[in-house]
Amino acid sequence: EGRKPEDCADFRRVLERDDIDVVINGTPDHWHTLVNLGCARAGKDVYAEKPLTLTIDEGRRLVSAVRKSGIVLQTGTQQRSSQRFRLACELVRNQRIGKLREANVWLPAGLREGPFKTAAVPEELNWDFWQGPAAAHEYVPERCHRTFRFWYEYSGGTMTDWGAHHNDIAYWAIGLLAPRTVSSRILAEPILGGYTTFSEYEVNYVYENGVRLNIRTTRDDSIYGAKVNAEGQRNGIRFEGENGWIWVNRDQIKASDPEILKAPLPDGAIRLYESKNHTENFFDCVRSRQAPVCDVETGHRSATMCHLGAISMRTGRTLSWDAQAERFTGDFASEGNAYLAREMRKPYDYSFVA
């Protein structure tokens, strides 16, 4: 109503207020879980930007806290509220292209730059608080703000950034809880003293039913959405079935036969949660107390798929995943399980929002 927003240096002061019911959590990834946990404990509904978590362990803790509190949490994977993406997933689920054999996801390649120099901390920035639960480092401008996504201390590169969108759609279409195995190949090593996340890679998942999910990077699209090479490989998802294919991204949906997209689904077909506007769906659920299109469990499982790929890249291993126990098993399990949680720098551990 025309009021100037109030500045607040510590989000906990916001959560203490009785006149605030809903929180929009758009912090850097390494702060997502602590803010969301604080919302759950304060009874505030929260629109939680993607990726929902920095680690798989954070996700299970968050699911438990949200379920216990009864708050509404919407994960900010807004492609679930796009008619185009929902249609693609429903067509795949109903075998409009025949039995699904594989899904191929293309993500924009990440940044590969460095080495970087330290600098004086800007007067307006509390660098210690910004780093929060992550390990403390000297201030480097490239560690902060928009490019924080390319440091494993704070994020997971494009695997958890764009992957939180496109991998999520593949997950929605495949319809299984998690892959059984994950493997990877690094196509470009980070520069010493620069960004630490891998910029170019391939990640391959295999599900219990034999479906394969392949994730690749492309340099033809920018991480910021622009087309670098208009004739090159676009970011998006291609589903390959026994009888055809479907391609979908934010610009278009195409199929091997146009009738695949045109013919209506029959009565009794599998239908997915319909949301036409992600933010509107969240506020509708705040009022109704129903589950939103990407609730905490869905957001956690979707983020887990991205984290599995990042862990395979960081270990250099083919890993087996137990989706029920949420642990790696078999060969190299201990190496993979070492990445399920992170050491949190005090005082910014879980007690910070207790």
N, C-alpha and C positions, 0 to 999 in steps of 0.2 A: 504494500500500500504506500509506496513511495518512501519508505524509511531506509536510511543508509544502514547497510549491514554493520554489525559490531565486529571489531577486530578482537581476536582471542589468540593468545600465544600457546595455550595449553588446552587441548580438546576436552580434557576432563572437566574443565569449568563449564563447558557447554552441556555435558552430560549430567551435571548436577542440577540444571535448571528445570523447574517444574513446568515452565511455559513452552518447552520444546518437546515435541512428540516424535519428530522424524528427523533423521540425520542422512545427509548425502556424503558418503565417504569416498572422496577422490584423492586420497593421499598417495604417495609413492608406495609401491607394492610391499615393501618390507614393514610398513606400518598398517597395512590393511587389517590383519588379524587382531592386533591389539585394539584398534579403534572399534572393530566389529564386536569383539568380546566386551569392550566397555559399554557399547550400546545394549548388548544383551543383558548385562548385569544392571544397567540403569533402566531397562524396560523401554528403550527407544527403538522404534522400527527403523530399518536402515536400508538404503539403496547402496549396495556395496560394489564399487567399481571392480572390474576384472583386472588381472586374475584374482580370484577370491583370496588366495593365500600365496605365501612364499614357499611353504613346505607342505608335504602331505600330512605330517603330524599336526600342524596348525589346523588343517581342515577338519580332522576328526574332533579336535578340541572345540572348534567353532560349532560344528553340527550339534554336539552335546549341549553346549551353552545355549544355542538358539532354541533347541527343542525344550530345554528346561525352562527357559524364560517365556516362551510363547510369542516372541516378537516376530514380525514379518521381516524377512530378509530377501531382497531381490538382488541377484548377481547381475552385474551390468553387461551381460552378453546379449546385446540388443538385437542381434541377428535372429534370435528366437522369436522376436516379435515382427519379423518380416514375412509377408505372405509368400514371397518368392522362395525363401529358404525353407519355410514350413512345407510348401508344396513339394519341393524336391525331396524332403525327408519322408513325407507321406507316400510319394510315388515309389521310393526305394523300399520302404517298409512293406508296401503292398505288392512288391515284385512286378511293378509295371515294366521294368527292364529285365525281367526274369530274376533268377536267383543272383543275389549280389556276390560278385567275386572279389572286388577290391574297390577301395576308395583312394583317390590321389588328391592330396592337398598341396597347394603351392602357397608359400608365405613369402612376403618381401624379405630379402636378405637384410641382415642387420648391419650396424656400423662396424667398420674395422679401421680404427685410427689410433694414433699415439706415437711416441710416448707423450704424456701430458706433464705440464709443470704445475707446481703448487702456486697458490696465490693467497693474498690476504682475504680473510673472511669478510664478506659485505656486512656493513654495520647493521642492516635490518635482518640478518640471518643468524639464528641460534643454531650453529653448525652441530653442536653436541646433541641437541634435541632432534635435529633433522636426521642425524645418523641413527638415533634411537637404539634399537636392539642390535643393530649391525656393529661389526668391529669398528673401532675408531681409526680414522685416517686423517692425515692433513687435508686441508681444503683444496680441492681441485675443481674448477668450475664445471668440467665435463662429468663429474660425479653427480651433479645436482640437477634438479629441475628436469627438463625434457629428456636428457640423455641418461638419466639414472637407470633406464631399462637395460643398459648394456654392461652392467656390473652385477656379477652374481651375488654380491652382498645385498643388493637391493631388488633384484628382479631375475628374469631368466632369458633375456634377449627376446628375439621375435618369436621364439617357441612358446613363451607364455604371454606375449603381447598380442600379436596378430593371431597366434595359435589359440588364444583364449576364445577367439571368434570362429575361425574356420575349423580348427580341430573339434570345437564344440558341435558344429553342424554335422561333421562326420560321425561323432559320438551319438548324436540324436538320431541320425539315420540308421546306423548300425544296430542300435537298440540293445546292446549288451553292456554289462556293468563295466568291464575293463578288458584290455587285451591280456593274453596269456604270456606272451614274450615281447620284448622290445630290443631292437638293435639299432646301431647308428653308424654313420660314416662322416667324418669331419672333412669338409672341402676347403676350409681356410682357417689357419691357426691365428689366434689373437696376436697382436703386436705387443712385445714386452713393454710394460709400463703404460699400456693403453687399455681400452675396453677389454673386459675379461670374458664376456659371453661369446660363444661361437657365432660368427656372422653367416657362414654358408655351411649347409649340412644336409644330410638325408637321415631320416628316422623311419624305421619300419616296425610295424606292429603286426602280430598274428593273433587272431581270436580263436577261441575254442572250436568254433564252427568252420574254421579254415579261411574266413574272410581276412584279407590283408588290408592294412591302412598304411599308405606310404606318404610321408611328409617331406617336401623338398623346398628349398629356397629359390627365389628368382630375383635377379638384379634388374629385371625389366620393369618392375614396379617399385616405387619408393615406399619406405616405411610410413611416410606421411600421406600416402594415397595417390600421389601423382604418377602418371605413366612416364617412365624414363625412356622406354623404347616402345613406341606405339605398335610395332609389329611383333613384339616379343611375347613371352609367356606371362599372362595375367595371373594375379593372385586369385585363388578360388578353389572350388572343390569339384572333382569329376568322379562320378560314380559309374563303375563298369559292371554291367550285369551280363548274364548269358545271352540276353536278347537285345542289348542296346546300352546306351549310356546317357547320362544327364550331367550337364555342366551348370554350375551356379556360382555367382559371386554377387557383389553389391550392385553391379550394372545390369546383369542379364541372367536369364535361365534359358538353356538350349538343350535339345535332345537329338539323338541319332535319327529319330522319326518325330516330326511335329505332333503326330497324334498321341504320342506318349504324354505330352503336356495338355492336350486339348480334351481328351476323352474323360468324362467325369468318373470318379471312383464309385463303385457300386455300393448299395446298402450293405451294411455290415463290415465295410472296409475299416482298417485301422485309422483312427483319427488322432492327431496330436493336439496338445493344448493350443488353443487359438488365442493369440494376443496380437492386437493390431498396433499397439504403441507401448513400448517397454516401460516408460515412466508412468504412463497412464495406468497400465496394468498394476504397477507397484502401488499407486495411490488407491486404486480400486480395492486392492487386497488389504491395504491399511484400514479401509472402511469396513470391508466384509469379513476380515480375519481369515480369508481363504489363502491357500498357497499360491504364490505367483508362478509365472511360467518358468523361472529359473531360481528355484528356492535353494536353501543352503546345502541340502544333500546333493542336488543336481549340480550346483556350482562347485562343490567340493570334488565330486567325481569327474567333472569336466576338467577342472584344474589339475587333478591327479594325472590324467592322461598326458597333459603337457609336461608335468614334473617328471613323469617316467621317461619321456624322451630326453629331457635335460640331464637326468641322472645317467642314462645310458651314454650320452655324449661325454659327460664329465668323468665317467669311469672307463670309457672305451670298451665296455663289455656288452655282450648279449645277456640279458637278464630275464628271469622268470618271475612273474608277479602273481601273488595270491590276493585276489580282490576282496575276499571276505576278511582275511586277517590283516590286509593292507601292509604286507611285508613281502620282500623278495625271498625266494626260496632257491634251492639248488646251487649250481656253480656261481661263484662270485657274489652270493647273497650278502655276505658281510660288507662287501664294498658298496653295494647298492644301498643297504640299510643304513649305512653311515650318513647318507644324505637325506634321510626321511625327516629329520629334525635339525635344528641349528642351535648353536650356543647363543644365548641372548645376553647382551651386555647389560649389566646392572647400572642404574636402577630400572632399565627399560625391559624387564622381563615380565612374566605374566602377573606378578604382584603389582605391577604399575597400574593395572586397572582392576585390581581386586576390590 
